[in-house]
Amino acid sequence: MPGDHHASDEPDLAVLRKEYGEVGLAESAADSDPLAMFRRWFSDAQAAHLHEPNAMVVATVSPDGQPSARIVLLKGLTEDGFAFYTNTASRKGADLAHEPRCALLFPWHPLERQVRIEGVASRLGDAEVASYFSARPRNSRLGAHASAQSQVVAGRAELDARFAEVATRYADGEVPVPPDWGGYRVRPETFEFWQGRPGRMHDRLRYRRSDGDWVMERLAP
């Protein structure tokens, strides 16, 4: 009967493991500036031809304390932080409006690396949002109008109908920025650079702000 599975039918997750490599991360090889370190590792991810190396997990928390995580694409990186764009009326937008503290994660597993970032998000200005929105593919701009992100819909047909209606509405002109569409920049407060090592003795270097400077420290794996 449905749901009645024998134990032998289930995968044994406990035995799934992979030994990590010998290449480590020593303090002497790390940059004193975590943003410079991130740029170096990001270049390594690009050179390794990872699929969407700018994909990052954004974790937020709701007003009632419910955590939530999803993958978005990093679309800007400056000394001020990490930028991404989304529907500001979405679940993540509602979370950030209540609690701007959030976390980012870059899971570069093929390189046996991950970068964890904790910081505070702020809304991007209208000019910056408009500049990025105008550079998006036309269908992506239309989709931003057609989708009330995170809201319940009756089915796929409803989404397709909305897209068709929007495509007709803007058939002869430019597609403007939707009222509920914008971007965020996360100003980092901490970075953690994680490098897999044998025996689960991974390297973890954390950078945290202290009196305007960055302090690097090693964490136990």
C-alpha distance (Angstrom), angle and dihedral (degrees) to the residues before:
residue distance angle dihedral
M1 . . .
P2 3.81 . .
G3 3.77 113.5 .
D4 3.82 92.7 16.1
H5 3.79 101.6 116.6
H6 3.75 127.8 162.3
A7 3.77 116.3 -124.3
S8 3.81 89.7 -116.8
D9 3.81 89.4 62.4
E10 3.78 92.7 61.0
P11 3.81 122.6 83.7
D12 3.78 113.7 -111.4
L13 3.79 99.7 -123.8
A14 3.78 91.8 -178.4
V15 3.81 92.2 70.7
L16 3.81 95.2 50.1
R17 3.76 105.7 105.1
K18 3.79 140.9 133.4
E19 3.74 127.4 -158.1
Y20 3.78 112.5 -124.0
G21 3.79 124.9 -131.2
E22 3.76 133.5 -95.3
V23 3.80 96.3 -113.3
G24 3.78 106.4 108.7
L25 3.78 140.8 -176.9
A26 3.79 115.0 -116.6
E27 3.78 124.2 -172.8
S28 3.81 89.1 -122.5
A29 3.82 90.1 59.8
A30 3.81 95.4 47.0
D31 3.78 124.8 92.9
S32 3.79 117.8 -114.7
D33 3.82 87.9 -133.1
P34 3.83 111.5 66.0
L35 3.80 92.7 -154.7
A36 3.80 89.9 56.9
M37 3.80 88.2 47.7
F38 3.79 90.4 50.9
R39 3.80 91.9 50.0
R40 3.81 89.7 52.0
W41 3.80 93.1 50.9
F42 3.79 91.2 43.7
S43 3.81 89.4 54.2
D44 3.81 88.4 51.3
A45 3.82 89.8 52.6
Q46 3.80 90.6 50.7
A47 3.80 92.3 46.9
A48 3.82 89.2 51.8
H49 3.83 88.8 55.1
L50 3.78 93.3 -125.4
H51 3.80 114.3 -179.9
E52 3.81 107.0 -97.2
P53 3.81 98.2 -18.8
N54 3.81 87.6 -171.5
A55 3.82 91.5 63.8
M56 3.79 109.5 116.8
V57 3.76 136.7 175.4
V58 3.81 113.8 -120.6
A59 3.80 114.2 -158.4
T60 3.80 120.8 -164.6
V61 3.79 137.6 166.8
S62 3.81 128.5 -131.4
P63 3.82 126.2 -131.2
D64 3.82 89.3 -97.4
G65 3.80 92.6 50.9
Q66 3.81 99.3 -100.5
P67 3.83 110.5 147.1
S68 3.79 119.7 -141.4
A69 3.81 133.3 -176.5
R70 3.78 134.3 -169.3
I71 3.81 139.1 161.3
V72 3.80 120.0 -105.0
L73 3.80 132.3 163.8
L74 3.79 123.2 -101.1
K75 3.81 105.7 -124.7
G76 3.77 103.1 173.2
L77 3.79 138.2 26.5
T78 3.80 123.5 -174.1
E79 3.78 137.9 145.0
D80 3.81 85.6 -85.9
G81 3.80 94.8 59.9
F82 3.80 149.1 -96.3
A83 3.82 119.2 -31.3
F84 3.79 130.7 -157.5
Y85 3.80 135.4 164.4
T86 3.79 131.6 -133.4
N87 3.78 147.1 137.4
T88 3.79 103.2 -65.3
A89 3.83 90.8 -151.1
S90 3.82 90.6 58.9
R91 3.78 123.4 104.7
K92 3.79 92.1 -93.5
G93 3.80 90.2 48.4
A94 3.80 91.7 51.1
D95 3.80 90.4 47.7
L96 3.81 93.4 50.0
A97 3.80 92.0 47.3
H98 3.80 88.0 59.0
E99 3.81 99.8 34.9
P100 3.83 116.6 14.9
R101 3.80 93.1 -173.1
C102 3.79 108.8 103.2
A103 3.80 144.2 151.4
L104 3.80 133.7 -122.2
L105 3.79 128.5 -158.4
F106 3.81 129.1 -168.7
P107 3.85 106.7 -162.8
W108 3.80 104.5 -160.2
H109 3.79 93.4 168.2
P110 3.85 98.1 161.2
L111 3.81 86.9 62.3
E112 3.83 90.7 44.6
R113 3.79 87.4 -119.5
Q114 3.75 139.8 117.9
V115 3.79 133.4 178.1
R116 3.80 120.1 -150.6
I117 3.80 120.7 -164.5
E118 3.79 130.2 -175.8
G119 3.77 121.3 -169.3
V120 3.78 149.9 119.4
A121 3.81 124.2 -74.5
S122 3.80 125.2 -141.9
R123 3.80 130.4 -178.1
L124 3.79 118.4 -98.7
G125 3.79 119.2 -123.4
D126 3.80 122.7 -97.2
A127 3.81 94.0 -110.6
E128 3.80 93.2 53.6
V129 3.81 91.2 46.3
A130 3.79 92.8 48.7
S131 3.80 92.3 48.4
Y132 3.79 92.4 53.4
F133 3.81 94.5 41.4
S134 3.81 92.3 54.0
A135 3.82 89.7 54.1
R136 3.83 94.0 55.0
P137 3.81 119.8 101.5
R138 3.80 111.2 -88.4
N139 3.82 93.9 -113.9
S140 3.80 90.2 53.3
R141 3.80 89.8 52.6
L142 3.79 90.5 49.5
G143 3.80 91.1 47.6
A144 3.80 90.6 54.5
H145 3.81 88.0 60.7
A146 3.80 95.0 41.9
S147 3.80 98.3 51.2
A148 3.81 124.7 68.7
Q149 3.78 89.3 -160.0
S150 3.83 117.3 -131.4
Q151 3.81 92.9 6.4
V152 3.82 121.0 123.6
V153 3.83 115.0 -103.5
A154 3.79 130.8 -171.0
G155 3.79 94.4 -119.5
R156 3.80 147.0 -56.6
A157 3.80 91.3 -64.9
E158 3.80 90.0 63.2
L159 3.80 91.6 53.6
D160 3.81 92.1 47.4
A161 3.80 90.8 49.3
R162 3.79 91.1 50.8
F163 3.79 91.7 50.1
A164 3.81 91.7 49.3
E165 3.81 90.8 49.7
V166 3.81 92.2 50.5
A167 3.81 92.0 46.3
T168 3.80 89.1 54.1
R169 3.81 92.8 45.7
Y170 3.80 93.0 54.9
A171 3.80 98.2 31.4
D172 3.80 93.9 117.5
G173 3.77 102.0 37.3
E174 3.75 151.4 27.7
V175 3.78 120.8 -56.7
P176 3.82 109.6 -120.4
V177 3.79 125.6 -144.5
P178 3.83 108.6 -87.7
P179 3.83 115.2 -117.5
D180 3.82 92.4 -116.8
W181 3.80 97.6 45.3
G182 3.78 124.2 98.2
G183 3.75 147.3 116.7
Y184 3.79 144.4 -100.0
R185 3.76 135.2 -146.0
V186 3.80 117.8 -151.7
R187 3.79 113.3 -149.4
P188 3.82 106.3 -152.1
E189 3.77 120.7 -125.9
T190 3.81 95.3 172.3
F191 3.81 136.7 16.3
E192 3.77 127.2 -166.0
F193 3.80 121.3 -166.5
W194 3.81 111.5 -161.2
Q195 3.81 123.6 -166.2
G196 3.80 121.0 -177.7
R197 3.82 116.8 -122.2
P198 3.83 135.0 -179.3
G199 3.77 119.3 -82.5
R200 3.82 90.2 23.3
M201 3.82 87.7 -77.7
H202 3.79 89.9 136.1
D203 3.79 124.4 -179.9
R204 3.81 114.0 -115.6
L205 3.79 119.6 179.8
R206 3.78 116.3 -177.9
Y207 3.78 126.6 -165.1
R208 3.82 119.3 -162.5
R209 3.77 132.2 178.0
S210 3.78 115.9 -107.8
D211 3.82 122.8 172.4
G212 3.79 91.9 -25.4
D213 3.80 95.2 -48.2
W214 3.79 134.2 91.4
V215 3.79 119.4 -110.6
M216 3.82 117.3 -159.1
E217 3.79 120.3 -152.3
R218 3.80 136.4 166.6
L219 3.81 120.3 -119.2
A220 3.78 125.4 -154.7
P221 3.83 111.3 -108.4
